[in-house]
Amino acid sequence: MSHPDEYSREQTCFEAGDAVTVVKDSEGLGWTDLYAVVAEERPHVAVRRAVPALWFAAALREWSLHRLIGDLEYRGSGPAGRVTVTPPGDSVLDVIGAPTLVLHVFLREDVLFEVASQLFAGPPPEPASLGGFALDDPGLLQLLRAVKHGLYESVQGAGLKMGYLSRALAAHVLQRSPQAPALKPHRRQWKGHGLSSRQLRLVLECIEDNLGHNITINALSALAGLSRVQFIRRFKVSTRMTPHQYVIETRVRRARQLLVEGLLPLADIAAICGFSSQTHFSSTFKRLVGTSPATYRRMIG
């Protein structure tokens, strides 16, 4: 069953058909920030509608492509490993000239805005500056291959990793843009309006009550009645941390309480607190507390 906030195929410009066969995709995996699909593509013409997403197409085999995007025209062919990036809001006409295997990844536009607000001191790059044709970018290709591997992993574990990978993809593309402004100084200035007391109470109560479940930015921002980007900015002003950081710290705090009580196995505590596995619980707990859950339990026992 799909997650209610899943980024689905129908929200992208990817279409399967007689000339395009889906090998594997993220439909039904609950990924909320990106949609990914590996597809066998035979020669055909495709008209791609504009979508609010950054679209990566990584060739996994030899390829041949003729592309029209606005007033620009591109032609190329070559070996596997090249990546074409289409900015949000651009419609495209593609002529695929030879049979190939392609990984398509669609990254939500609001993830770009979220990462840009954390990276840069000035206005973010214009979306048009993020595009590129047949890029030879080993770092970008490695990130996309990690997304591909996630298609074949466990749903819960892969979903957690995709949250990090989506932001790594956004940061990589934003920083390679020729329009990238200066990075923010290490010490951040927490300016602007925070959440109202009512909004903050509703959000924090929701987090506390749902630690054992997948807590998404989309759900929290909807609860606060704000857009995703507005919510993240105001939450940081109110709490001095990102929503993700707050959720992780709350999970660890709850885990410490359960460890003090000493009644439950570590695997049960991991599940109750919303960690994807006991291994994930142990590594996160040690990073924040400085010792493993088992050692912490012995110290307080």
C-alpha positions as CSV (number, residue, x, y, z in Angstrom):
1,M,0.0,0.0,0.0
2,S,1.3,3.5,-0.9
3,H,2.2,6.0,1.7
4,P,-0.2,8.9,1.6
5,D,2.6,11.4,1.0
6,E,4.4,9.3,-1.6
7,Y,5.8,11.0,-4.6
8,S,4.2,8.9,-7.3
9,R,4.8,8.4,-11.0
10,E,1.7,10.3,-12.0
11,Q,3.2,13.5,-10.5
12,T,6.2,13.3,-12.9
13,C,6.5,13.4,-16.7
14,F,7.6,9.8,-17.0
15,E,5.3,7.6,-19.0
16,A,5.5,3.9,-19.8
17,G,4.2,2.6,-23.1
18,D,5.0,0.4,-26.1
19,A,8.5,1.9,-26.4
20,V,9.2,2.2,-22.7
21,T,9.2,-0.7,-20.2
22,V,9.5,-0.3,-16.5
23,V,12.1,-2.6,-15.0
24,K,11.8,-1.3,-11.4
25,D,10.4,1.8,-9.8
26,S,9.7,3.4,-6.4
27,E,5.9,3.2,-6.8
28,G,4.5,1.8,-3.5
29,L,7.8,2.2,-1.5
30,G,6.6,5.3,0.3
31,W,9.3,7.6,-0.9
32,T,8.2,11.1,-0.3
33,D,10.9,13.3,-1.8
34,L,11.7,11.7,-5.0
35,Y,10.4,9.2,-7.6
36,A,12.9,6.8,-9.3
37,V,12.4,4.3,-12.2
38,V,14.7,2.1,-14.2
39,A,13.3,1.8,-17.7
40,E,14.1,-0.1,-20.9
41,E,13.7,2.4,-23.8
42,R,13.5,1.7,-27.5
43,P,13.7,4.3,-30.2
44,H,10.8,6.7,-29.9
45,V,9.7,10.4,-29.6
46,A,8.6,11.6,-26.2
47,V,7.0,14.9,-25.3
48,R,7.6,15.6,-21.6
49,R,5.4,18.1,-19.8
50,A,6.8,20.6,-17.4
51,V,6.7,19.4,-13.7
52,P,7.8,21.0,-10.4
53,A,10.8,18.7,-10.1
54,L,14.4,18.4,-10.9
55,W,14.7,15.5,-13.4
56,F,17.8,13.4,-13.7
57,A,18.2,10.9,-16.6
58,A,21.3,8.7,-16.1
59,A,22.2,6.4,-19.0
60,L,22.9,2.8,-17.8
61,R,23.8,1.7,-21.3
62,E,25.0,3.3,-24.6
63,W,22.6,6.0,-25.6
64,S,21.6,8.4,-28.5
65,L,19.5,11.4,-27.8
66,H,18.2,14.5,-29.7
67,R,16.6,17.0,-27.3
68,L,14.6,20.2,-27.8
69,I,14.1,22.4,-24.7
70,G,12.7,25.9,-25.4
71,D,15.0,27.5,-27.9
72,L,17.9,25.1,-27.2
73,E,18.8,22.0,-29.1
74,Y,21.1,19.2,-28.1
75,R,22.3,16.1,-29.8
76,G,24.6,13.4,-28.5
77,S,25.4,9.7,-28.1
78,G,27.9,7.8,-26.0
79,P,28.6,5.2,-23.4
80,A,26.9,4.6,-20.1
81,G,27.4,7.0,-17.2
82,R,26.3,10.3,-18.7
83,V,23.6,12.3,-16.8
84,T,21.1,14.8,-18.3
85,V,19.5,17.2,-15.9
86,T,16.2,19.0,-16.7
87,P,15.3,22.0,-14.5
88,P,11.9,22.3,-12.8
89,G,9.2,23.9,-15.0
90,D,10.8,23.0,-18.4
91,S,8.9,21.0,-21.0
92,V,11.0,18.9,-23.3
93,L,10.8,17.0,-26.7
94,D,13.2,14.0,-26.7
95,V,14.0,11.7,-29.6
96,I,15.6,8.5,-28.3
97,G,17.6,7.1,-31.2
98,A,18.8,3.8,-29.9
99,P,17.7,1.1,-27.5
100,T,19.0,1.9,-24.0
101,L,18.5,1.5,-20.2
102,V,17.9,4.7,-18.3
103,L,17.5,5.6,-14.6
104,H,15.1,8.5,-14.2
105,V,15.0,10.3,-10.9
106,F,12.5,13.1,-10.1
107,L,13.4,15.3,-7.1
108,R,10.7,17.5,-5.7
109,E,11.3,21.2,-6.3
110,D,10.5,22.1,-2.6
111,V,13.5,19.9,-1.5
112,L,15.7,22.2,-3.7
113,F,14.3,25.2,-1.9
114,E,14.7,23.6,1.5
115,V,18.4,22.8,0.8
116,A,19.1,26.1,-0.8
117,S,17.8,28.0,2.2
118,Q,20.3,26.0,4.4
119,L,23.2,26.3,2.0
120,F,23.3,29.8,0.7
121,A,23.6,33.3,2.2
122,G,22.0,34.9,-0.8
123,P,19.1,34.1,-3.2
124,P,19.3,30.5,-4.6
125,P,20.4,29.9,-8.2
126,E,17.7,30.3,-10.9
127,P,16.2,26.9,-11.8
128,A,17.4,27.2,-15.4
129,S,21.0,27.2,-14.3
130,L,20.7,23.7,-12.8
131,G,20.2,21.9,-16.1
132,G,22.8,20.1,-18.2
133,F,23.1,17.7,-21.1
134,A,25.1,14.5,-21.0
135,L,27.1,15.6,-18.0
136,D,30.3,13.7,-17.0
137,D,29.9,14.1,-13.3
138,P,31.1,11.1,-11.3
139,G,29.8,12.5,-8.0
140,L,26.3,13.0,-9.3
141,L,26.4,9.6,-10.9
142,Q,27.4,7.9,-7.7
143,L,24.4,9.5,-5.8
144,L,22.0,8.4,-8.5
145,R,23.4,4.9,-8.4
146,A,22.7,4.9,-4.7
147,V,19.1,5.8,-5.4
148,K,19.0,2.9,-7.9
149,H,20.3,0.5,-5.2
150,G,17.6,1.7,-2.9
151,L,14.9,0.4,-5.2
152,Y,16.0,-3.1,-4.3
153,E,16.3,-2.6,-0.5
154,S,13.8,-3.0,2.3
155,V,11.0,-0.4,2.1
156,Q,11.6,1.1,5.5
157,G,15.4,1.2,5.4
158,A,15.4,2.6,1.8
159,G,12.9,5.2,2.7
160,L,15.1,6.6,5.4
161,K,18.1,6.6,3.2
162,M,16.2,8.4,0.4
163,G,15.5,11.3,2.7
164,Y,19.2,11.9,3.0
165,L,20.0,11.1,-0.6
166,S,17.4,13.5,-2.0
167,R,19.1,16.3,0.0
168,A,22.5,15.2,-1.1
169,L,21.4,15.3,-4.7
170,A,19.9,18.8,-4.2
171,A,23.1,20.1,-2.6
172,H,25.3,18.6,-5.3
173,V,23.4,20.2,-8.1
174,L,22.9,23.6,-6.3
175,Q,26.6,23.9,-5.6
176,R,27.7,23.0,-9.1
177,S,25.5,25.8,-10.6
178,P,27.5,28.7,-12.1
179,Q,25.0,31.0,-10.3
180,A,25.6,29.5,-6.8
181,P,25.9,32.3,-4.3
182,A,28.3,32.3,-1.3
183,L,27.7,29.6,1.2
184,K,26.2,30.6,4.6
185,P,28.7,31.1,7.4
186,H,29.0,28.2,9.8
187,R,27.2,30.2,12.5
188,R,23.7,30.6,11.3
189,Q,21.5,33.6,12.1
190,W,18.1,32.6,13.2
191,K,16.0,35.4,11.9
192,G,12.3,35.8,10.9
193,H,9.0,34.7,12.4
194,G,8.8,31.4,14.1
195,L,5.7,29.2,14.4
196,S,2.8,30.5,16.5
197,S,2.5,28.9,20.0
198,R,-0.5,27.0,18.7
199,Q,1.3,25.7,15.6
200,L,4.3,24.7,17.6
201,R,2.2,22.9,20.2
202,L,0.3,20.9,17.5
203,V,3.5,20.0,15.7
204,L,5.4,18.9,18.8
205,E,2.5,16.9,20.1
206,C,2.2,15.2,16.7
207,I,5.9,14.2,16.8
208,E,5.6,12.9,20.4
209,D,2.5,10.9,19.6
210,N,3.8,9.3,16.4
211,L,7.5,8.5,17.0
212,G,6.9,4.9,16.0
213,H,5.7,5.9,12.6
214,N,7.1,7.7,9.5
215,I,6.9,11.4,10.4
216,T,7.1,13.5,7.2
217,I,7.7,17.2,6.6
218,N,4.6,17.2,4.4
219,A,2.4,16.0,7.2
220,L,3.8,18.4,9.8
221,S,3.7,21.4,7.4
222,A,0.0,20.6,6.6
223,L,-0.7,20.5,10.3
224,A,0.8,23.9,10.8
225,G,-1.1,25.2,7.7
226,L,2.1,26.2,5.9
227,S,4.0,25.3,2.8
228,R,6.9,22.9,3.3
229,V,9.5,25.6,2.8
230,Q,7.7,28.1,5.2
231,F,7.3,25.4,7.8
232,I,11.0,24.4,7.8
233,R,12.2,28.0,8.1
234,R,9.7,28.8,10.9
235,F,10.4,25.6,12.8
236,K,14.1,26.3,12.8
237,V,13.5,29.8,14.2
238,S,11.3,28.4,17.0
239,T,13.4,25.4,17.9
240,R,16.9,26.3,16.7
241,M,17.0,23.0,14.8
242,T,15.5,21.5,11.6
243,P,12.4,19.2,11.9
244,H,14.5,16.2,11.1
245,Q,17.0,17.0,13.8
246,Y,14.2,17.5,16.3
247,V,12.5,14.2,15.4
248,I,15.8,12.3,15.8
249,E,16.6,14.0,19.2
250,T,13.1,13.3,20.4
251,R,13.4,9.6,19.4
252,V,16.7,9.3,21.3
253,R,15.2,11.1,24.3
254,R,12.2,8.6,24.4
255,A,14.7,5.7,24.0
256,R,16.7,6.9,27.0
257,Q,13.5,6.9,29.1
258,L,12.7,3.4,28.0
259,L,16.2,2.3,28.7
260,V,16.0,3.7,32.2
261,E,12.8,1.7,32.8
262,G,14.7,-1.4,31.7
263,L,11.7,-3.5,30.7
264,L,12.0,-3.8,26.9
265,P,14.5,-5.5,24.6
266,L,16.6,-3.1,22.4
267,A,14.8,-4.2,19.2
268,D,11.4,-3.3,20.7
269,I,12.7,0.1,21.9
270,A,14.0,0.8,18.4
271,A,10.6,0.0,16.9
272,I,8.7,2.0,19.4
273,C,10.9,5.1,18.9
274,G,10.7,4.9,15.1
275,F,14.1,3.7,14.1
276,S,14.3,1.6,11.0
277,S,16.3,-1.1,12.7
278,Q,18.2,-1.9,15.9
279,T,21.4,-1.1,14.0
280,H,20.1,2.3,13.0
281,F,19.0,2.9,16.6
282,S,22.3,1.9,18.0
283,S,24.4,4.1,15.6
284,T,22.1,7.2,16.1
285,F,22.0,6.8,19.9
286,K,25.8,6.5,20.1
287,R,26.3,9.5,17.9
288,L,24.1,11.7,20.1
289,V,24.7,10.2,23.5
290,G,28.3,9.1,23.2
291,T,27.7,5.5,24.1
292,S,25.7,2.5,22.7
293,P,22.2,1.8,24.1
294,A,23.4,-1.5,25.7
295,T,26.3,0.3,27.5
296,Y,23.9,3.1,28.5
297,R,21.5,0.6,30.0
298,R,24.3,-1.1,32.0
299,M,25.6,2.3,33.2
300,I,22.2,3.3,34.7
301,G,21.2,-0.2,35.8
